[in-house]
């Protein structure tokens, strides 16, 4: 589908950034360059990013746990979930995908809730929407937060998409804002009434669509540092023409980035001081907001990455859940990890040259310790010489005193 044409010319760029300038601005905006704010912790990471994507796949850990780990280091997994879900600090809703969002963003998604209400349904149509929704609301009012199972069951006994009337109703109430997902318990959504789950000062849909979009585009721009129109649209999955309608009032400024070949906008704060500090060496979830937009990842890092979890095994190139290696501010390889007892297994590794061996070993060693493994085993590497170098680095690290 071709994007709608812009109705007025773009303003001239206020400055020109090199590719490296843009890359460092993106890393700092995403909390991966410079000292991490450990006092703000996981909640600080969530506020900085504005959205942390959820996904069912769990290899080393689930993606929403891997995101703060990448920025803060070995924060406890229980600490992560507690930070997300206790109190009224966050909620789950449809942003880039199903995401954990800071509770302060509740008013900003009024435009999406209104759009669902105007459509009248999402994926499924209820047999009796008034009766079914009333029954769900009555149960939540009487019994407090509940999962779909506790409400009466999610499926009719068939395939996963064969939802029960109760499941359709509670998800519709979630989509339209009468119900909120307040946590995940055993990976099941826990639903509560919006009036209980959202603080009074935020529980409103007073913002018109333009103001909702302006705030979301401004937040996305700050979270990315520098971004194209397509980047800004993808962050919270809005339309490109919606970006055009609000970009002028977003506070972002037009810039040119060498080699991008597209207009871009930057957070003025990202331009005020040059990004400095320590680069994080870590493995990234494929759903990390630094890299969840594959065209942007290729443009910024020159790195092509695809999730192959849903690709038939014989056709996989890099493995089921290949995690990119971030080191020195660049993506230097990837690894498909697994756990076997107390061993982290690097099932398949690829690296961009000998200089990647040490940071790959470091990232594997740290990840192993984080998930409670006491050893790392390399299974396959696409380059025999690099495999030898990586094994040597892993051996060296395992021999070092704690």
Secondary structure, DSSP 8 states (H G I E B T S, - for coil): ------SS-----S-EE-HHHHHHHHHHHTT-BS---TTTHHHHHHHHHS-EE--S-BSSSBHHHHHHHHHHSS--HHHHHHHHHSTTSEEEEESSSEEEEEGGGGGGGHHHHHHHHHH--SS---SSHHHHHHHHHHHHHHH-SB-HHHHT-SB-SSSTT-B-HHHHHHHHHHHHTSEEEEEEETTEEEEEEHHHHS-TTT----S-HHHHHHHHHHHHHHHHSEEEHHHHHHHTT--HHHHHHHGGGSS-EEEEETTT-S-EEE-HHHHHS---S-B--EE--TT-TTTSSHHHHHHHH-------TTS-GGG-SS-TTEEEEEETTEEEEEEEEEEETTEEEEEEEEESSTTHHHHHHHHHHHHHHHTT-SEEEE--BSSHHHHHHHHHHHHHHHHS--
